[in-house]
Amino acid sequence: MDTVQARSTLTGHDDAPVVSYVQQLLEQAVALKASDLHFEPYENQYRVRMRIDGELREMASPHMALKDRLASRIKVMSRLDIAEKRLPQDGRMKLQLASGRELDLRVSTLPTLFGEKLVIRVLDSLQVQLDLPQLGYEPEDLRRLLAAIRAPHGLVLVTGPTGSGKTQSLYACLNLLNTPEVNIATVEDPCEIQLAGINQVNVQDKPGLSFAVALRAFLRQDPDIVMVGEVRDLETANIAIQAAQTGHLVLSTLHTNDAPATLVRLRNMGTAPYNIAASVSLITAQRLVRCLCPHCKRACTLSAEIWLKAGWPQSQIPADSMPVYEAVGCPKCHKGFTGRTGIFQVMPVSVQMQQLVLQEAGIQELERQARSEGVSTLRMAGLRKVLQGVTSLDEVLAATRENT
């Protein structure tokens, strides 16, 4: 993969304007499809890193004398207080590209020992894949998900850590459901993807526009489908559940390790088990893994011992002659990888699962029931991607735990 190196020769006395340098870095980030830029001051070094395909890469090393000027420029662009250096700040700005297209950027500052660290999140809706089958779902998992989102009501939850593609999955669902016949409303913090025909609301702390406040307002706006960026507290959870029980389709996210753990998490938040059982229709857990470069990936084989250690059932271990692939690296990729795909655990909440929820069953019982119903773990979903030649075993082992 060709990259435009931005190892700057700027010094504190250079005539090259900081304004142009920041613009160059931002445009480079967009060209490389980076999700984040990190401006990081240290005692004897200042570096700029970009997160590309989920991995941070060092892209520039400006002179230490520029750290305050770079921070001030970015804070001015995002309308932050340039005099405030002792407290974190959050802001937003627009990036005007040479093509005339505008991008939304989210900015966060953090005081560190050696100056302000700044992180810029790039919100590029054109880089977002909104076609559900292209996200990496296996055919049976996709069928289950489509059945849930096409139902007239219910609560569909997507779970996973930050950066696992939850918002993209939700918007792929909304893109499929977005027709002139339905009223769709979303509340997020912030709205990362803009879709025509959907009423989108940003959470705003100062005036008191929280997820719960917006969700209550939505229910007075004759909605068919509601998307809540995240269920963060009991109040939001209860309103979302109420909406799902009164004839609305509700989509949202939670931070849990896997799908069965989500039912326990809702209960631990204080949600009544009978409300969970009556409203939650499907839970999807997901992770992102890097895809092997199709130009340089190399065939290899894995022993039965390696498959067993990875978590593959002994009765289904692939033949020793079945090839899988490993990363190599070439000019068209980064260390053998290019792009990312999702691995998913899609768990419908069956009648049997509802009964376990009502009995306040533990996570192990819920996991056993999920397996008995053919719900794959995230690890197994990832290992299938290894057999398909999409990713490497090391990628799956790094992204998943054996029991999830």
N, C-alpha and C positions, 0 to 999 in steps of 0.2 A: 504494500500500500504506500503510495507516494504521499509524503507529508511535507508541508511547508514549514521548515524549521524556523523558529522565531528566536533563536539565541541572539539576543540583542547585543549590539556594541555600544548601546547608549550609555552615557555616563551622566553624572550630575551637571556636566558642563556642555553637553552636546546641544546643538541647535535643533535636532529633530524633536518635534513637539510630542509631548506625552499624549495629547489628544489623538494623534494619528497612530501612535503605538498601541493604545488601548483598542482603537477601532480595528487595527490589524489583527490583534489577538482574538477579538470577538468574531470577526469574519472568518478567521482560521478555524475557530471552534465550530462554527456553523458548517464550514466546508468539510470538516472531519467528522461531522455528526456527533460531536461531543455533547454530553448531557450537562456537564458542570465544568467551570473553570475555578481553580484555586490559586489565589495570590497569597503567598506565604513568606513572611519575614522571619529570618533566624538570626542568630548572633553574627555570623560571618557570611551569610548567603541570603539571597532573595530569589525565590523560584516561582515559576508559573507552571501548574500542572493541569491537564485536561483529562476528564473521565470519558474514555472511549470504549464502547462495548463493555462497560462495567469496570474497566481497569484504569487506574490513574497512571498517566504517562507525563514525565517531565518534558516540557516543550520550550521553555525559555528561562534564561537566567539574567534578568535585568540587574544593573548596577545597584548596590545597596543604597546609594544616594537618592535613588528614584522612589523608594518605598512610600514616602509620605505624599509625593506628587501623584503617584499612581492611585493611592487610596483616596486622595482628595478628588481626583478626576472621576473615579467611579462613584463616589458619594454624591458629587454634583449631578452626574447623569441620572442617579436614582433618587434625587431630591432628599438626601439625608443631611443631617447636621454635620458639617465638616469640622466643627469645633469640638464635637463630642467624641472623645477617643477613649473614654473610660467605661462606657457601657455598650453592649451589643445593640445593633440597629438592624431593622429589616426594611427593605424598599423594593421598588420595581422601576424598570425603565424600558424604553422601546429602542430597538436597534434597527436603523435604516440600512438595508443592504443596497449594493450597487444596482441590483435588479429592480429596485423600487419597492420590494417586499419589506414589511415590518415584522419584527419578532418581539415577543414579550420576554423580558429577562427578569428574574427574581434575584435580589441581592441581599446577602447577609454579611454583617461585619462582626468581628469578635476580637476584643482586646487580648493580646498575648504578651509574653515577656518582652518581645523585641519589636512590637508594633502591631498594627491592625491586620488580621487575616481577613480576606474577603473571599466569599464564594458566590459565584454567579451561576444560577440555574438557567439553562437555555430551554425555553418552551417553544419548540418548533413543531407546529401541528402538521406540517408537510412531511416530516420524518416519521410520523406515527402511522403504524399499520392498523387500519380499522376494518380489515376483513377477517372475521373470526377464524375461518379455516386456515388462514396464513399465520396465525399466532403460534401454532404448534400443537393444537389439540388432537388427540387420537380420535378416530371416527366415533367410537362408542361414547367417549367423554363429550364430544361435540353434540352428539344426539341428546344426551342427558341435559346439557346446558341449554340447548335450543328449546327443549320441552319445558324447562323451567321459566325461561324468559318469555315464552309465548303464552304462558298461562295468564288468566285475567287478573290474578292477584297472588301475593306471596312475597316473602323476603329472600332475596338471593344475595349471599355474602361472598366476597372475594377476600382471601386472607394471604398474608405473607409479609416479609420484612420490607422496609423502605427500599425502593429501587427494584422491586421484583415485577413491575409491570402491571400492578393492580388497576391503576387508572386507565391504562390502555385497554385492558380487557373489558372494563365497564363501558368505555366509550365505543368499543367495537360492538358490544351488545346494543347500546343506544343507537348507533348508526344503522343497525339492522332494523330496529323498531321504529325509527324516525320516519313517520309518514304523516301526511296532512290530517289524517283521521284521529290522531292521538295528541294529547297535551302532555309534554314532557318538561319537567323542571329539575334542575340540579343545584346543589349548594356545595361549594368546595373551598379549600383553603390552600392555594388559590385555584381558579379555573385554569387548567393547563392546556386544554384542547377546546377550540371553539367550533361548534357545529351549528350551521344554519337550521332554524326551525326548532331549536331547543332553548328554553328560558333558563339562563345560567346566572347564578348569584354567587358573589364572593363573600366569604365570612369577613366581618369587620369588627374587631374587638372594641374599638373606642366607642362607637355608637351602640354597642351591644347586640350586633347582628351575629348571633352564634348559629351553630348547626340546628339546635333545638328551636330557636326563634324562627329561622327560615323555614324549617320543616312544618311548624305549626301554620305559618302563613301559606305554604303550598297547599295544605289541606283545605284552605278556603278559596283556592284558585281553580277548582274543578279539574284536578290533575288525573291522568290515567297512569302515568309512570313517573316515579320520583327517584332521583339518584342523590344519595348523601355521601359526600366525600369520605367520611370516616365516622364510625360509631365510637365516640370517645368517652361517653359517660352514660350513666343510667337513664338520665332524662332523654337523651337522644335515642337510646335504644328503645325505650318504651314508646316514644312517639312513632318511630319507624315500625315497630311491631303493631301498634294501633292502626297505622295506615295500611299495613299488609292485611290486617284482619277486616278492614272495612272496604275491601274491593279495589285496592291499588297494588300495582307491582312496584316494589321498592328494591333498589340495588344499592349496596353499600360495601364498605371494607372494614376489616379488623386486622389487628396485628397479633397473629397466633402462628404456631409452628406448622400446624396441619389442620385439615378439615374437622376431624373429631374434637380436637382441642377447642375449636370455636364454640361448640355447644357448652362446654364446661366454662369457658371464659364468659359467655353471656350470663350463665347462672351465677358465677362469682361476682359479676357486676351488680347483682341484685335483681335481675330479671326473673320473674316467676316462671318456674318450669312449664306450667300449662300454657303460658303465652309463647314460650320458645317453641314448644311442640306444635302449637296451633298456627304459627306464622312462618317459621323458617322452612323454606321448600328445598333449597339446595345450597351447598357450600363448596366453593372452589379454592383450593390452596395452590399456590404457584411459586415457581422460581424461574430465573433466567440463567441460561448457560450459553457460553460462546459456541458458535458454529465453526467446525473445521473448515479451513480454506479448501475449496474444491480443486484448486490448481496444484496443491502440494501435499495434501494429506497422504499418509503412507499406510498401506495395509499391514496389519499385524494380527497375531492370535493371542488369546488369553487362556491360561490354564484353568482347569476346573477349580483348583484351589483359589485362584484369584476371583472367579465368579462367585464362589461360595462366600468368600470373605467380604465381597461387595454387597451380599445380601440376596443373590439370586437363589431361588429354591433348587435344591439338589436334583429333584425329579425333572427339572426343566433346563438344566445346564446345557448351553449350546455345544455342539460338537467342536472338538479341538481345531478342526479344519475351517470352521466358520470365521471369515475375516472380520475384524473390526478395524478402526483407523486411529492413528495417532497424529499429533501435530508435528510439523516439520519447520515451516517458515519459508517464505519466498518474497520477492519484491511486491507482490500483490496483496500481502496480508501483514498482520502483526503477530509474530511468533507462532504462525500456523493457524490463526483464527481470524475470522471476519464476520461481523454481525452476531446477533444473538437470537435465540428461540426460547420458547417457554416450555417448561415441564409442569404438568398439572395433575392434581388429585381432585376429581370431581365426585362429590358425594351427595346424592339426593337424600333427603330426610324421609325415609320410608316409614310405614306404620310401625314396624318393629323398632326403628330408631326413636320414634316418638314415644313409644312405651318406655324405653330406657331413659329418655330425658325426664319423663314424668316420675320415674322411680329414682331420679337423681343418681344415675349410674356414674361410675368413675370413668376416666378416660380409657383405661384398658378394655373395659367392657364395650365401650363405643367403638374402639378400634377393631376389636374382634368382630363385632356386628358388621362394620363397614367391609372388612375383608370377606366375610361370608356372603356379602351382597355383590362381590366382584369389584369393589372399589380399590383401585391400585394405590400403593403408597407413592410418595414423591420419588423415593429412591428407585422403585421399580419403573416408574414412568421415565426416569432419566436413563436407566439401563437399557430400556427399549430404544431410546434415541441413540445410544452407543451401538446397538445391534444394527440400527438403520444407517449407520455411518454419518450421522448428523453432528455428533460431538464426541469427545473423548471420555474415557473412563475417569481420568483425573478431574475433569471439569465436573462430572456428576458427583463424585465423591466430595469435592470441595463445596458444592452447592446444597447437598442434602445430608441428612443424618440417616443411619441405617434403619431406624424404627419409624421414619416419617415418609 
